[in-house]
Amino acid sequence: MTLQLYYTPVACSMVPYINLTEAQADFEVMPINFSKGEHMSPEYLRLNPKHRVPVLMIDGEPLTENVAINLWIARAFPQAKLLPIDPKQEIKAISLMAWCASGIHPALTPNALPKRFCDAPDSEESVKQCAQKLLAEHFGIADTLLAGREWFFDHYTAPDAYFFWTFLRALRFDVKYLDLSKFLNCHAHLNRMKQRASVQKLLAFEKRIQEAFAKAA
């Protein structure tokens, strides 16, 4: 099996990188430099006309969307136990990934790209403030779900990687309308994730790619 992960630093393509590493999969990373418009190149658009990352190429066939990609990884490498074995718990895990994708992630994007959501003069701060209100609600729910737990389920699963990325991404923003320090269980989860070898490998790789992109600028 040949696997290629199209990846951009900081973006949610970090999630399948973590889970492919957890699964001990043999995969090649294909860095995409958004600042140079590589995601809009004809070659990339043939793989993903939505011009987003991640894309996982599986024996030359592209698979897009994080929920689908991470579900595929879990099923292709069952020994990694990236989803709970119990069918009801498995569905709940998929639901958590869908929440990260369709709930939390859309509340993150306006902090980086407020003009994508409103181009009225002097609207950027209002867009960010509204987005951070949504993040407060989402992280409050997650904080409750993680109370008294190390992971969302009885062991590490794919949703842990997805939520880790959302909280890490929020911490990298200037979130002046949101006090992230109050989500103690989310911070504890983040710190546990950072201790995993897969995440340490990812963060080291991210740093190298960011440095390479900076040199190429």
ABEGO torsion letter per residue (X at the ends): XBBBBBBBBGBAAAAAAAAAAAAGBBBBBBBBBAAAGAAABAAAAAABAAGBOBBBBBGGBBBBEAAAAAAAAAAABAAAGABBABAAAAAAAAAAAAAAAAAAAAAAAAAABAAAABABBGAAAAAAAAAAAAAAAAAAAAAAAABGBABABABBBAAAAAAAAAAAAAAABBBAABBAAABAAAAAAAAAAAABAAAAAAAAAAAAAAAAAAAAX
